[in-house]
Amino acid sequence: MQNNRLEERRAHIRYQLKLRARLVLESGQEYAGYLKDISLGGTYLLCQHTVTEQELNSIGNVTVFTLQDEFSGSCKLVRIGSDGIGLLFKKISPQQLLKDLIKDVEKNI
């Protein structure tokens, strides 16, 4: 039931996908892994590295790698989970990012 409440609070639909990604925080700390999902508001990065509470709300740059391209933009680390981190898009056009990602995936189907 709690999961349903969380879904109701979300402003954007989440799309499940698995793409390689890397987060570099302003501190220089890097996290690499795979996206679990993406929405117009942000993404969840699955990673095996330990993320400290001190890094919560840090600003960074996330780069998403597709088969032929890479897309990047500014984000804020807003959630620390047991298997990864939640990122809120900042100075990035999430609509354009999603369009570009979908276009790239369609080219390679």
N, C-alpha and C positions, 0 to 999 in steps of 0.2 A: 504494500500500500504506500509506503514511503516513496518508492520509486515513481509511482504514478503522480504524487504531489510534486516531485522534482520535475518531471516532464511537463506538468501543467505550468510551472513557473518559468520554464525556458521560453525565451523570446523568439528563438529560431529553431527550425527543424534540424536535427543532426543526421548526417549521412555517414554510414559506416564505410570505411575504406582503410586500406593498408598501404601507406607510402612511406618511404624513408624520409626522415626529417632530422634537422639539427637545430637546437636552440643555443644561442650564445648570449649570455647576460652581459649587462654593462660592466660587471665586475670581471669579465673575462671567463667565467665559469661556463663550460660547455656540456650539453647533454645531447646525446644522439639516440635515436630509436625509430619507432614507427608510429604514424598517426593511427589512432583508434577510430576517430571520427572527426568530422569537420562540420561547421555550420557558418552562417553569415557572421556570427559573433565571435567565434573562436574555434579552438581545436583541443584535443586531448592527446598528449604525446606519451606513448608507452616507452618507458626507459628503465634500465636496471640500476642506474646510479642513484645514490642516496641524495635527496634534496633536503636541505635544512630549512627550518621555519624562518630563519633569517632571510632566506631568499624569496619568501612570499612577498608579493607585490613588487618584485624587481621588474625592471624594464629590460627587454632584450630584443633580439632579432631571430625570427624563426625562418628557416629555409626548408622548403618542401621539394623533394626530388622525384621527378617522374622518369619514365623511360628515356625521354629525349630532352628534358628541360629541367629547370629549377625555378622556383618562385619564392620570393622572400618578402618579409615586411616586419614592421615593429609590432611588439606584443607585450603583454603584462602577464607575469606568472601569478595566477589567482587561486590555484588549488593544488594541493599536494595530496596525491593518493598513494595507496600501497603499491601500485604498479606503474605510476607515472605522474604527470603534471597537467593541469588545466591551464590553457593560455587564452587570454582575451586579446583579440586583434586591436591594435591601436592605429598607427599611421599606415593603414593599408586599406585598399578597397576590397573587402571580402567578396563582394559580388563579382568583381573582375577576377579575383583569385579563383573562385569557384568556376567561373566561365572558362578561364584558361585551363584549369585542371581537367574539366569535363572535355574540353576540346582536345586536349592532349591524349586523354584516355581513349576517346573515340577514334583518333588517328591510328591508335595501336591495337584496335580490336580486330 
